Amino acid sequence: MNILKYFISAVSSLLKNKLRTTLSTLGIVIGISSVTIMLALGEGLKAQMLENLSVSNDVISIVENNNFPGEGENTETSYLKVVDIFNLLTIDSIQKYVGNIKGVAGLASSYGGASKFEGKDLYSQITGITKDYLKLKNINILYGYGFTTNNYNEKSRVVILGNDLVKYEFEGKNPIGKQIMIGGYSYDIIGVLDKSTDWQLNYSMIIPISTLESSFGVKKLTNIYIFVNDILKIDSTKKDILFLLMKLSGLNIPSDAKFRLESNDEAIKEINKMIIQMQLFLGGIAGISLLVGGIGIMNIMLVSVIERTREIGIRKAIGAKKSDIIIQFLTEAIVISILGCIIAFIISLLGVYLVNKYSPMPAKFSLNVIIFSSLVSMAMGIVFGLFPAWKAAKMKPIDALRFE
């Protein structure tokens, strides 16, 4: 019997038992669609973060270092923190000692409690930015205007809203000129950001860094960005910045530091590592659904073997080999898996579409996701169909024909 005949025979057998086939397929559909959507979310997040980095190759990031000193060591005065760096790295000092510098910007974040707009509760990150942050990051204002020097000097309660925040929480309405309560204070909405690759700001309420400090007590910058003129000299510029910090602070850097300098190449490696770990974790959770679906296939196939015992006996009595019986039942299991995979892909496409339409979290199909899910589906059919197929092949014709 050639492959086509095995396939036709498998489809015919499955159509005779539609309910059983549907139940078997359902487990595969849930498992494959779960894995596919989880992987698509990971791919989407990875693509968005890499896009954000790829458009700013001229940036050196200064971020908190998690390798803090142990208990009992002097953590108050002997260690240079990110907030200290921003105070030290003025434009004048950098341009005097380093050169190749376009500008310096920083931000800090706080959740600041619930916010309220026209009676509706909002939960969003509050982000304070330094004066030239939007300009240096090439982020445009879609509606309204940006912060002025007076806003920073007077610690004004004014806010710019992220594009996704307005889209999903304000239903796309233009909120310019209205007021919003943030952490118990009333803020004037003066602007809405254009959609940007800076995913952190897209769903944030942005206020001047001086206002964040005075209203929420946030004194620690979480990120500092140093923009360079010549990206070919970025490595030497990093060394010059470290030397300048040693000169200005009098500390032995980097041993006396709570920060690290990163270029985007290093950040991309860290992001890839983080995304892979996240996908493995989410894939592992979704894999439980696959396991349940696979066990469902095996159970249904075992029932099928018992119901078709006499058929197996007749086939073996007229000369069918063990391999013929094994291939027959394996083909049925694989057909169930392929059918489940096709339905799962349709559901996954719909799921990814809905995520991208109604959620700020990105999802993206890639060739790797499709290939992986297809291979997993085929493997499930083979692995979980093998035991029932082997059990059917081991039957003796005389015993099978006696079965009632």
C-alpha positions, 0 to 999 in steps of 0.5 A, a space after each residue: 500500500 503506497 502513501 496515498 492509499 494510507 492517507 485515503 484510508 486514514 481520512 476515510 476511517 476518521 470521517 466514519 467517527 467524526 465525534 471522536 476525530 473532533 475530540 482528538 483534534 480539539 486537544 491539538 488545536 488548543 496546544 498548537 494555538 497556545 504555543 504559536 500565540 506565545 511565540 508570536 508575542 515573544 517575536 513581536 516584543 523582540 522585533 519592537 525592542 530591536 527596532 527601537 535600538 536599531 534607529 538609535 545606534 548613536 547612543 551610549 546607555 548608562 543603566 543601574 548595575 545589579 551587582 551591588 555591594 554586599 551588606 555591611 559595605 558603605 553604600 551611601 558615599 563610596 559608590 557612584 550612582 546613576 543620579 550622581 552621573 547625570 549631575 556630573 555629566 553636564 554638556 559643558 564638562 562632556 564636550 570639554 573632556 570627551 568630545 564626539 557628544 551630541 547631548 545627554 538625556 535621562 528619565 525616571 519612572 514611578 507608578 504614582 498611584 491611580 490616575 483619573 480622567 473624566 471619572 475613569 480610572 487609569 493605570 499607567 507608568 508616570 515617566 519623568 524626562 529631562 529637557 532635551 529627551 524628546 529632541 535627542 530621541 527624535 520623538 515628535 509631538 502629534 498634538 499640542 506642544 512639548 515642555 518649556 524651560 519654565 515647566 522644568 524650572 517651576 516644576 509645573 504640573 503639565 503632562 504629555 500622554 503616550 500615543 498608545 495610552 491615548 489610543 487604548 485608554 482615551 479611545 483615540 479622542 484628543 485630550 489636549 487642554 483637559 485636566 487629569 488627576 495623577 497621584 492626587 494632583 491635577 495636571 494640564 494635558 499639553 501634548 500627545 506623543 506621535 507613535 514612536 519606537 520608544 515603547 516605554 513612552 508609548 504607554 506612559 504619562 510623561 512629566 518634567 523630571 523636576 515635577 516627578 521629583 517634587 511630586 513623587 519623591 523620585 530622585 533616582 534616574 533609571 536611564 541616562 542616554 549619551 548621544 554621540 556624533 560619530 558612531 564609529 568612535 563609540 567604543 573610545 567615547 565610552 572609555 573617555 566617559 569613564 575616565 571623565 567620571 573618575 576625574 569628576 568623582 574621584 572614585 575608582 570606576 568601575 569598581 566603585 560604581 553602581 552602573 554600567 555603560 552599554 552600547 546598543 550592540 550589547 543591549 541587543 545581545 541582552 534583549 535576545 537573551 531575555 526574549 529567548 528565556 521568556 519564550 522558553 518559559 511561555 512555551 513551557 506553559 503552553 507545552 502542557 496543553 500540547 502534552 494533554 492534547 497528545 495524550 488525548 490522541 493516544 487515548 482515542 487511538 487506543 479506543 480505535 484499535 479496540 473497536 477495529 480489532 476484528 478488522 486488524 485480524 482480517 487484514 493480518 489473516 490475508 497477509 498484512 505485515 506489522 509494518 502495514 498496520 503500524 503505518 496505517 494507525 500512525 497515518 491516522 494520528 498524523 492526519 489528526 495532528 495536521 488537521 489540528 495544526 491547520 485549525 490552530 494556525 487559523 485561530 492563531 492568526 485571528 488571535 495575533 490580529 486581535 492582539 495587535 488591534 486591541 492591545 499595545 503588546 505587539 505580536 508577530 508571526 515569523 517563519 521560525 514560529 510556523 516551522 516550529 509549530 508544524 514540526 511539533 504537530 507532526 512529532 505529536 502525531 508520531 510520538 503519541 500514535 506510536 504506542 496504539 499503532 504498535 499495540 495493533 501490530 502485535 495482535 495475533 490474527 486468531 485472537 483478533 478474529 475471536 474478539 467480540 
